[in-house]
């Protein structure tokens, strides 16, 4: 927790300094719309739905930012809310220390490598990558709802080959996170597949994101590959959403909402891929 606190302060200082440096040249989008988007998506993120795909869908639906900077905006804007979630769930739900630490470190290393690559990608490649990523996310959510994944077990830790597999898989998920692919759905599927307790998914997936996102986000900030205004608004709105979800609401019947989210994600994926296709045709 101490290390996570240091990472949080490091990220926040760089984010705020960059925002203040450009405060007179902010993007032409809405504080209210992006703030509400942040509140909604991070509220449900705290309840386990995931925020990247819904945030992408809403940002595109309300035309609040450009496709080119969506990956950076997602990572930067959701960093503080996700760290808040991690502090909450890592204290409440127990996971064996070696398993937790190994998977967190793997995710951070994956993000450090991935962010440097994604931040330099042209807009068309971002559209293609995110379109495919959203399709994959929708499939994972659909598969989970259909019961195609193992239901998990009672273990709160891994050893031997299972631990090695989990570490490698989380490294890959950490790197994909920087392309705008949410980690929650695939990480939860991984936890279930390896026979761990479903509850163990929360500290692992939220802790993974909390440790990797400051590292990845700082790279996006230094590259200027993110929407500053939207990121600040989503951070503020999202932080409020996390607090309300964690301490006031705690749980909701989310089955219908999950199906709605799957449909929205599919729609956004198709729009992304069509935009990329039009860009190729124009050439």
N, C-alpha and C positions, 0 to 999 in steps of 0.2 A: 504493500500500500504506500510505503514511503517513496519508492521509486516511481510509482504512478503519480504521486503528488508532485514530484520534481518534474516529470515529463509534462504534466498539466501546466505548471507555471512556465516552463520553457516554451511550450506551444503558445500559450495565451499571450506571453510578452511579445513574441514574434508576430502573431496575428494582429494584436491591437496596434503595435507599432506600424505595421504595413498599412492597416486600415487608416490610421491617423495621417500617415504620409500621403495618402491618396484621397483624403476625405473631400477635397474640392473637385475631384474628377471621378466620382462614383458612377456606376452604371445607371441607365435610365429604366429602372424597374420600380415596383411598388414595395415600400416597406411593409405595408399592411398585408398584401397578398402573400409575400414570401414569409413573413412572420407567422401568419396563420397556417401556411403550408408546413412550416417547421413544427408548430405546435401539434398539428394533427398527426403527422407522420412519426414524430418522436414519442408522442403519447402511445400510439399503437406499437411502436418499436419496443417500448418498455414491457409490453404485454406479450412480446415474442414474435410479432409479425415481420419485423424488419423494416428499415426506413429507406434504403437506397432506391429500390424500384418504385415505390409509391411517390417518393420525392421527385424522381425523374419524370414520372408520368404527370404530376401536378405542375412542375416547372414548365414542361413542354405544353401541357394543356392550356395554361394561362399565359404562355409566351413570356416567361420571366427571365430567361437567359439563353445564351447560344449553346448549341450542341458541343462546340469545341471545348468549352470550359465546364461542362457538367461533371465529369469525373472529379476534377479538383474541387469544385463547389460542394459536391456530396461529401467528400472526405473532410474538408475544412469545416463546413457548417455543422456536421454531425459529431465532431470530435468531443466537444464539451458535454453535450447531452449523453453520449455513449459512455464517457468516463463517469458521469454521475450514475448511470445504470450499473456500471461495473462495481463502483464503491458499494452500492446497495446490495447487489446479488452475491458478490464475492464474500460478503460478511454473513449473509443469511444461509447460503447453500454450501455445503461442504464438498470439496473435491480433493482427492489425494494429491499432495503437494508436488511430487515429481511429475505426474501427468499434467497438472495445471501449468506449472512453470515451463516444462518442455514445449508444450503446445503454444504457450504465449510467446516464447522466444522465437519459435519457428515462424509464427505469423508476422512478428516484427521484422525479421530478416527478409521474409518474402516481400513485405510492403516496401522496405528500403530499396530493394532491387527494382520492384515493379514501378514505383512512383517516378523514378528517373526516366524510365522508358515512356510511360503513358503521357507524362507532361509535355513531351516533344512530338507526339503524334499529330498529324494533320486532322482537320475536322472530319473528312470522309471516313478515315480509318477509325476515328472515335465512334462515328455513327454505326459502322459495321460491327465493331467490337461490342458496343453497348446493346445493339439490337440482338446479337447472338446471346449476350449475357442475360438480357431480360427474358429471352425465350427459355434459356436454361433455368432461370429462377422460377418462371411460371411453371415449367415442367416439374421442378422439384417440389413446389408448393402443391401442385395438382397430385403428384405421386403420394405426397404425405397425406393429403386429404382422402385419397382413395385407399390408403392403408397398404401401399406397395412396399414401404420400408419396414424393416423389423421394428417391433415395438419397444426395443430396448430391454435392459435387464435391471439388476439392482446394484451393480458395481459402481464405485465412485473413483476408480483408478484403473490404469492399464499397466501391463508389464510385457516384456519380451517383444515378439514380433508385432503384436497389436500396438504397442507403444511406438515402435519405430514407424509403423504405417501411419499412425495418427499424426506424428510429428511431420512426416513428409507431406501428408495431405494438407495440414494446416499451413505449411510453408507455401504451398501452391495457392491455397485460398487467400492467404495474406497478400500475395502478389496480384491475384485477380481482383482483390478489393480495390486496388488503386485504379482499375479500369471501370469502376462503377458497379462491379458485381457484388451484391450484398453477401456477407459471410454467413448470416444467420441460418438461412434455409439449408445450404450445403453442409454447414458445421453441425446442425441439428441432425441431419441425415447421417453424417459420419458417426456421431455419438451413438445413435440408435443402432447403426450397422455393427458397431464394435461391442454392443451388448452392455453399454453403460446405462445408468439411470437417466431417464428423460430429463429429470430436474438438473442433472449435472451439465446439461447443454447450456443453461443460462450463464453460470459463471465462466464457462470456457469460451462461449461465443462472444459474450459481452466483454470479458477480460481480454480476449484476443484483439477485438476491435479497439478497445480502450488503449492498449499498449502500442498497437501498430499505427493507429490513426494519427497521433501527434507526429510520429516519425515521417509518415507519408505526406501529411498535410504541410509540414514545414517545407518539404521539397516543392510542392505545388505553389506555396506562397512565394518562395524564392524565384520560381520560374514565372510568377505572375499568371499562372494558368488556372485561375479561378475567378468567380464573380464576387467581388468584395462586399458589395451591398447586400446581395442575397445571402451570402454566407453569414454576415453579422445578424441579419434579421432572423434567419433560420436558427442560429445559435441561441438567440434570446427566446424566441417562441418555443423552440424545442426543449430548452431547459425547464421552462414552466410546464410543458407537457409531461416531461419525465417525473417531475415532483408530484403532479396531480395523479398520474397513473400509478406511481409506486406507493404513495402514502394515503391517497383518498379513494381511488377506484379499486386498485389492487387486482381485480379480475373482472372479465366481462364474457358473455357468450359470444365468441368471435367467429363461429363457423360461417355464418352468412357473410360477414365482412371479409373473411379470407377468400371466399369465392368471388366477391366483387373485386378484390385486389388482384386476383389472378386474371380476371377479364381486362382490367385496366392495364396491367403489365403487358399482356398480349397485344393490346391495341397500341401501346407505346412502342413496343418492339417492332411492330409492323411499320409504324410511322418512321422510326429511325432508319430501318432498312430501305424503305421507299425513298427517303431523303438522300441516302447514300447512292441509291440506284439512279436517281435523277441527276446527281452530281456527275456520275460516270457518263450518262447519256449526253449531257451538255458538252462534255469534252469530245 
